[in-house]
Amino acid sequence: MVENLIRKNRSCRRFYQAHTVDLDTLRELVNLARLSASAANLQPLKYILSCEPNKNADIFSCLAWAAYLKDWPGPIEGERPSAYIIILGDYSISKNFYCDHGIASQSILLGAREKGLAGCMIAAIDHKKLRQVLNISSQFEILLVLAIGKPKEQVVIKEVGTDGNIKYWRDDSGIHYVPKRNLNDIILTGYSN
């Protein structure tokens, strides 16, 4: 059921780095994005795939991880992603990428979860450095980096407490908790046509 897949599809930030993700798997995941909806069906997204350790290290050096976890600089060696998918917008096709990269990312990450993998959508990117290390042309806007790998952490959904705090946290055992607002709190009633 789709709901179960969505519940499992949490942002994962610690992986079994030694568990490789091959290029064919990354291509299968990008194919899910290719088949997904696109504003005006322009399909302006392009992808850079990486499952090679040296290239992964270059990409990792351009990313910031988990802003709410102030004392955590990101995954340590051995817990880093074993693959990345970089989503680019191609200016030769469109000047506005609307929500295409969000749709594509969700499709990719749901596909990853179905394969027993997990991922994290990362927008905290040193764009200039990433552009340099991967030699990305100015024809492309760097939109998102998806970190992909075999999940090493447990993520638990919790209901937002009475204090309204939505910040995720980890307990002493390393379990990652993600507060979600109550369904009744996000559906507005009293509006009619």
Secondary structure as GFF3:
##gff-version 3
##sequence-region A 1 193
A	DSSP	alpha_helix	2	8	.	.	.	ID=ss1
A	DSSP	alpha_helix	23	35	.	.	.	ID=ss2
A	DSSP	three_ten_helix	39	41	.	.	.	ID=ss3
A	DSSP	beta_strand	45	50	.	.	.	ID=ss4
A	DSSP	alpha_helix	53	60	.	.	.	ID=ss5
A	DSSP	beta_strand	83	90	.	.	.	ID=ss6
A	DSSP	alpha_helix	100	114	.	.	.	ID=ss7
A	DSSP	beta_strand	118	122	.	.	.	ID=ss8
A	DSSP	alpha_helix	127	133	.	.	.	ID=ss9
A	DSSP	beta_strand	140	149	.	.	.	ID=ss10
A	DSSP	beta_strand	155	159	.	.	.	ID=ss11
A	DSSP	beta_strand	169	170	.	.	.	ID=ss12
A	DSSP	beta_strand	176	180	.	.	.	ID=ss13
A	DSSP	alpha_helix	183	186	.	.	.	ID=ss14
###
